[in-house]
């Protein structure tokens, strides 16, 4: 057998094994978030022109992702939807918005090194 054939088979085997391990352990690696949708949201933030990207988790709950330190972009988006920022609690990582009738608490947390994941509305 030629060296090229052996290297191709070895590389293919490594790809298959690492892919299988990724599929088996995706919840440990990505948490509750779906890897493809999360990667799409990161792509929209980095390459696309979006400041706020939508994504869902494994329970189909809506989340928003922004770059770290750009929470004002999310606040601006909520203002456009008719919500006014009532309180910004940095100690507990939450926003309190008011839509004119009732208050809504939205929590956020750090995601990876460069992003912040924000729980969706309601």
SERO-456330 format. One record per residue (C-alpha): residue number from 0; residue in one letter; x, y, z. Coordinates in steps of 0.001 Angstrom, whole numbers, plus 500000, padded with zeros to 6 digits. Layout:
// SERO-456330
pos/code/c1/c2/c3
NUM/A/X/Y/Z
...
END
This chain:
// SERO-456330
pos/code/c1/c2/c3
0/X/500000/500000/500000
1/X/501156/503497/499303
2/X/501821/506043/502021
3/X/499201/508382/500582
4/X/496474/505728/500950
5/X/497478/504946/504542
6/X/497515/508646/505470
7/X/494101/509176/503853
8/X/492581/506249/505734
9/X/494166/507401/509019
10/X/492913/510976/508538
11/X/489426/509722/507676
12/X/489413/507497/510740
13/X/490429/510401/512971
14/X/487664/512587/511521
15/X/485047/509880/512022
16/X/486128/509192/515613
17/X/486259/512886/516571
18/X/482874/513478/514893
19/X/481347/510584/516820
20/X/482764/511911/520095
21/X/481395/515369/519307
22/X/477930/513967/518578
23/X/477924/511905/521764
24/X/479139/514740/524014
25/X/477597/517829/522413
26/X/475597/518724/525534
27/X/478744/518804/527677
28/X/480579/520905/525116
29/X/477816/523382/524249
30/X/475573/523219/527316
31/X/471872/523576/526632
32/X/472471/525505/523431
33/X/472262/523947/519985
34/X/475693/523948/518368
35/X/474627/524733/514795
36/X/472292/527567/515783
37/X/474865/528972/518187
38/X/477537/528872/515479
39/X/475113/530617/513105
40/X/474514/533349/515689
41/X/478267/533821/516174
42/X/478693/534017/512392
43/X/475993/536707/512190
44/X/477759/538724/514902
45/X/481273/538374/513531
46/X/480833/538333/509755
47/X/477310/539625/509258
48/X/476148/543106/510047
49/X/473930/542152/512970
50/X/474501/543542/516446
51/X/472048/541155/518124
52/X/471606/537541/516968
53/X/468691/535240/517820
54/X/469182/531598/518784
55/X/467326/528845/520629
56/X/468362/526222/523116
57/X/467534/522520/523216
58/X/464077/523308/524687
59/X/463319/525796/521867
60/X/463486/528734/524275
61/X/464456/531985/522571
62/X/467806/533605/523423
63/X/469711/536562/522076
64/X/473473/536789/521695
65/X/475586/539948/521638
66/X/479301/540577/521735
67/X/480738/540979/525207
68/X/480276/544550/526421
69/X/477599/545387/523825
70/X/474492/545002/525982
71/X/473345/548465/524890
72/X/472551/547002/521461
73/X/470024/544660/523094
74/X/468552/547501/525161
75/X/468153/549551/521981
76/X/466393/546611/520273
77/X/463989/546275/523213
78/X/463278/550027/523104
79/X/462295/549654/519447
80/X/459855/546898/520467
81/X/458185/549246/522958
82/X/459945/548204/526174
83/X/461594/550809/528366
84/X/464549/549912/530571
85/X/463472/550370/534163
86/X/466456/548849/535987
87/X/469876/547506/535056
88/X/471071/545207/537852
89/X/474703/544414/537049
90/X/475250/542524/540309
91/X/472583/539940/539435
92/X/473003/540058/535629
93/X/469471/541143/534852
94/X/467466/543853/533166
95/X/463994/544977/534175
96/X/461925/546264/531275
97/X/458471/547816/531377
98/X/456075/547658/528447
99/X/453583/550092/529993
100/X/451563/547415/531775
101/X/453936/545137/533668
102/X/457604/544626/534442
103/X/459622/541878/532783
104/X/462926/540567/534148
105/X/465464/539334/531617
106/X/468660/537618/532707
107/X/471939/537418/530855
108/X/475196/535538/531299
109/X/478607/535267/529736
110/X/478852/532795/526894
111/X/482282/531686/525760
112/X/484958/534347/525997
113/X/483629/536994/523636
114/X/479835/536813/523873
115/X/476903/537366/526180
116/X/473786/535186/526042
117/X/470517/536899/526984
118/X/467325/535041/527886
119/X/464498/535772/525481
120/X/461413/537793/526243
121/X/458851/536265/528549
END
